[in-house]
Amino acid sequence: MDTQLISKVLQKVRRYVFPLLSIDEITGTKILSRNDLLHIGSVYGGWVVPQNLLNAESICYCVGCGEDITFDLGLIEKFDCHVYGFDPTPRAIKYVKKHTAQNEQYHFFDIGLWDQEEKLRFYAPKNQDHVSHSALNLQQTEEFFEAKVDRLANIMQKNGHKHIDLLKLDIEGAEYKVVNSIIEDKLDIKILCIEYDEANNALNPDYKNRIKQSVASLVDFGYSIVYTQANQPGNFTFIKDA
C-alpha cells in the first residue's frame, strides 16, 4: 500500500476515531472521563479544570500570563482562592500589574520557570503583535530580553508552599524542563494544565515524540489526562491519581 495513503488513513483515524474512544490524538493516551469539568476564562486564554477539586483554600500557580489572565482571575472569582502569577515578559508585567493592582488575592512574580535558578534569554515571536517569548527560541528569531528564572521547588519553598492545587504552564517550550523537575523533586501538585507549545511551533519534525515522552513521564508519575482542548492543540489538563 502507498505510504502516503497509509499516512492519510492514520491521520483520519486520529482525528475522527480517537475522540470517540476518548484517546488523545497527539500521544495516543487514554483520557479519563469526569463529570465536573468546567471551562474558565476566554476562548484563547481559558482552561478546563475539574471544579470539584478546587475551593477557597486552593493554591493556584499560573505560569505564563501574557496579556490574557481571564483564567487566573476566573479562578479567583469562581473559587475565592489565591492565585500566584509568573511571567518575566515586559509587556506581560505591565498588563498584569494594571489589571490586578487592586486584587489582594492575586500575587504576581516577574520571573520565569526553568529547572534551575539563573538568567536566560527569552526570544521574541515572529509576529510583533504577539506577546509570548521563548527561552527555547521556538520561532527562531534574533531579538530577545534577559530575565531571571528559577526551579519550581525553589519558588514553592520561598512562598512557603508544600503543595499546589493547580499549576498552569504556558511557557513556550520550557514546559519539558519544568515537568522533569516536578517529577525529579516529587512535587505535590493536584491539577496540571500544560500547553505543549511545539504542537503549534515545532522546532523540528520530532516534536510529537517529545510531547509523547513528556506526557508518558507524567502518566508514569501518577497523572491522568482528563481533558484536551480541540481548539488549542497541545493543551492538556491532568489530575494526580489519588
C-alpha positions as CSV (number, residue, x, y, z in Angstrom):
1,M,0.0,0.0,0.0
2,D,1.2,3.5,-0.8
3,T,2.9,5.2,2.2
4,Q,1.1,8.5,1.6
5,L,-2.3,6.7,1.6
6,I,-1.3,4.9,4.9
7,S,-0.4,8.3,6.4
8,K,-3.7,9.8,5.4
9,V,-5.7,6.9,6.8
10,L,-3.8,7.2,10.1
11,Q,-4.4,10.9,10.3
12,K,-8.2,10.3,9.8
13,V,-8.2,7.6,12.5
14,R,-6.5,10.0,14.9
15,R,-8.8,12.9,14.0
16,Y,-12.2,11.1,14.0
17,V,-11.9,7.8,15.8
18,F,-9.6,8.7,18.7
19,P,-12.1,11.3,20.1
20,L,-14.9,8.7,20.1
21,L,-12.6,6.4,22.1
22,S,-11.5,9.2,24.5
23,I,-7.9,8.9,23.3
24,D,-5.6,11.9,22.9
25,E,-4.8,12.5,19.2
26,I,-1.1,13.5,19.7
27,T,0.0,11.0,22.3
28,G,-2.5,8.1,22.0
29,T,-3.1,8.3,25.7
30,K,-6.4,7.4,27.3
31,I,-8.5,10.4,28.5
32,L,-10.1,9.8,31.9
33,S,-13.8,10.7,32.0
34,R,-15.1,13.2,34.6
35,N,-18.4,14.9,35.0
36,D,-17.2,18.0,36.9
37,L,-15.1,19.7,34.1
38,L,-15.5,23.5,33.8
39,H,-14.1,25.9,31.3
40,I,-12.8,29.1,32.9
41,G,-11.5,32.1,31.1
42,S,-11.6,33.3,27.5
43,V,-11.6,31.1,24.4
44,Y,-7.9,32.0,23.8
45,G,-6.6,32.0,27.4
46,G,-9.1,29.7,29.2
47,W,-8.6,26.2,30.5
48,V,-10.9,23.3,31.5
49,V,-10.5,22.2,35.1
50,P,-12.1,19.6,37.5
51,Q,-14.1,22.1,39.6
52,N,-14.7,19.6,42.4
53,L,-11.0,19.5,43.2
54,L,-10.8,23.3,43.9
55,N,-12.1,25.5,46.7
56,A,-11.3,28.7,48.6
57,E,-8.2,27.1,50.2
58,S,-6.7,26.1,46.9
59,I,-3.2,27.3,45.9
60,C,-3.1,28.0,42.2
61,Y,0.1,28.9,40.2
62,C,-0.5,30.3,36.7
63,V,2.8,30.5,34.9
64,G,2.8,32.4,31.6
65,C,0.4,35.3,31.8
66,G,0.8,37.2,28.5
67,E,-2.0,39.6,28.0
68,D,-4.8,37.3,28.9
69,I,-5.3,36.5,32.6
70,T,-9.0,35.6,32.3
71,F,-8.2,32.1,33.6
72,D,-6.3,33.4,36.6
73,L,-9.0,35.9,37.6
74,G,-11.7,33.4,36.8
75,L,-10.2,31.0,39.3
76,I,-10.4,33.7,42.0
77,E,-14.0,34.7,41.0
78,K,-15.2,31.1,40.9
79,F,-13.4,29.6,43.9
80,D,-12.4,32.7,46.0
81,C,-8.9,31.2,46.1
82,H,-5.4,32.8,45.9
83,V,-3.6,32.8,42.5
84,Y,0.1,33.2,42.0
85,G,1.0,34.5,38.6
86,F,4.5,34.3,36.9
87,D,5.8,36.0,33.8
88,P,9.1,37.8,33.0
89,T,7.9,39.4,29.8
90,P,7.9,43.2,30.0
91,R,4.6,43.6,28.2
92,A,3.0,40.9,30.4
93,I,4.4,42.5,33.6
94,K,2.8,45.8,32.6
95,Y,-0.5,44.2,31.6
96,V,-0.8,42.1,34.8
97,K,0.0,44.9,37.2
98,K,-2.5,47.1,35.5
99,H,-5.3,44.5,35.8
100,T,-4.5,43.1,39.3
101,A,-3.3,46.2,41.2
102,Q,-6.4,46.2,43.5
103,N,-6.8,42.4,43.7
104,E,-5.5,41.2,47.1
105,Q,-5.9,37.5,46.0
106,Y,-3.6,37.8,43.0
107,H,0.2,37.6,43.7
108,F,2.5,38.4,40.8
109,F,6.2,37.5,40.2
110,D,8.2,38.8,37.3
111,I,10.3,35.6,36.9
112,G,10.1,32.6,34.6
113,L,10.2,28.9,35.3
114,W,13.1,26.6,34.4
115,D,14.9,23.7,36.0
116,Q,17.4,25.9,37.9
117,E,18.0,29.4,39.1
118,E,19.8,31.5,36.5
119,K,19.3,34.3,34.0
120,L,18.0,33.3,30.5
121,R,17.4,34.9,27.1
122,F,13.8,35.0,26.0
123,Y,13.4,35.3,22.3
124,A,10.6,37.3,20.6
125,P,7.8,35.8,18.5
126,K,7.9,36.4,14.7
127,N,4.7,38.4,14.9
128,Q,5.4,41.6,17.0
129,D,1.7,41.8,17.9
130,H,2.2,38.6,19.9
131,V,3.5,38.8,23.5
132,S,4.9,35.4,24.4
133,H,8.7,35.0,24.3
134,S,10.5,31.7,24.3
135,A,13.7,30.5,26.2
136,L,13.9,27.7,23.6
137,N,13.5,30.2,20.7
138,L,10.7,28.2,19.2
139,Q,10.1,30.6,16.4
140,Q,13.9,31.0,15.6
141,T,14.2,34.8,15.9
142,E,17.1,37.0,17.0
143,E,15.5,39.7,19.3
144,F,15.5,38.8,23.0
145,F,15.4,40.1,26.5
146,E,17.1,38.6,29.6
147,A,15.3,37.6,32.8
148,K,15.6,35.6,35.9
149,V,14.2,32.1,36.1
150,D,14.0,29.5,38.9
151,R,13.1,25.9,39.7
152,L,9.5,25.4,40.8
153,A,10.6,23.6,44.0
154,N,12.7,26.7,45.0
155,I,9.8,29.1,44.3
156,M,7.4,27.0,46.3
157,Q,9.8,26.9,49.2
158,K,10.2,30.7,49.1
159,N,6.4,31.1,49.1
160,G,6.0,28.6,52.0
161,H,4.0,26.2,49.9
162,K,4.4,22.4,50.4
163,H,1.8,21.6,47.7
164,I,0.0,23.2,44.8
165,D,-3.6,22.5,44.0
166,L,-3.4,23.8,40.4
167,L,-0.4,24.6,38.2
168,K,-0.9,26.1,34.7
169,L,2.1,26.1,32.4
170,D,2.0,28.2,29.2
171,I,5.8,28.8,28.8
172,E,6.7,28.4,25.2
173,G,8.7,25.2,25.2
174,A,10.2,25.4,28.7
175,E,7.4,23.0,29.9
176,Y,9.6,20.0,29.2
177,K,12.3,21.0,31.7
178,V,9.7,22.1,34.3
179,V,7.8,18.8,34.0
180,N,11.0,16.9,34.5
181,S,11.8,19.0,37.6
182,I,8.4,18.3,39.1
183,I,8.9,14.6,38.7
184,E,12.5,14.7,40.0
185,D,11.5,16.7,43.1
186,K,8.3,14.6,43.6
187,L,6.3,17.8,44.0
188,D,2.7,17.5,45.3
189,I,0.5,19.1,42.6
190,K,-3.1,18.0,42.2
191,I,-4.0,19.5,38.8
192,L,-1.7,20.3,35.9
193,C,-2.8,22.5,32.9
194,I,0.0,22.3,30.4
195,E,0.4,23.7,26.9
196,Y,2.9,21.9,24.9
197,D,3.8,24.7,22.5
198,E,5.5,22.6,20.0
199,A,2.1,21.4,18.8
200,N,1.9,24.9,17.2
201,N,5.5,25.9,16.8
202,A,7.6,22.8,16.3
203,L,11.4,23.0,16.5
204,N,11.7,20.0,14.2
205,P,9.6,17.1,12.9
206,D,10.3,15.1,16.1
207,Y,8.1,17.3,18.2
208,K,5.4,14.7,18.7
209,N,7.8,12.3,20.2
210,R,9.0,14.9,22.7
211,I,5.4,15.6,23.7
212,K,4.6,11.9,23.9
213,Q,7.7,11.3,26.2
214,S,6.8,14.2,28.5
215,V,3.1,13.1,28.8
216,A,4.2,9.5,29.4
217,S,6.6,10.6,32.2
218,L,3.6,12.3,33.9
219,V,1.4,9.2,33.5
220,D,4.2,7.1,35.0
221,F,4.4,9.6,37.9
222,G,0.7,9.1,38.6
223,Y,-1.2,11.6,36.5
224,S,-4.1,11.0,34.2
225,I,-5.3,13.2,31.3
226,V,-8.9,14.4,31.9
227,Y,-9.2,16.9,29.0
228,T,-7.5,18.0,25.8
229,Q,-8.6,21.2,24.1
230,A,-9.7,20.7,20.5
231,N,-9.3,24.5,19.7
232,Q,-5.8,24.6,21.3
233,P,-3.8,21.5,20.1
234,G,-1.2,20.5,22.7
235,N,-3.3,21.8,25.7
236,F,-3.7,19.1,28.4
237,T,-5.4,19.0,31.8
238,F,-4.1,16.3,34.1
239,I,-5.0,15.3,37.6
240,K,-2.8,13.3,40.1
241,D,-4.3,9.9,40.8
242,A,-5.5,9.6,44.5
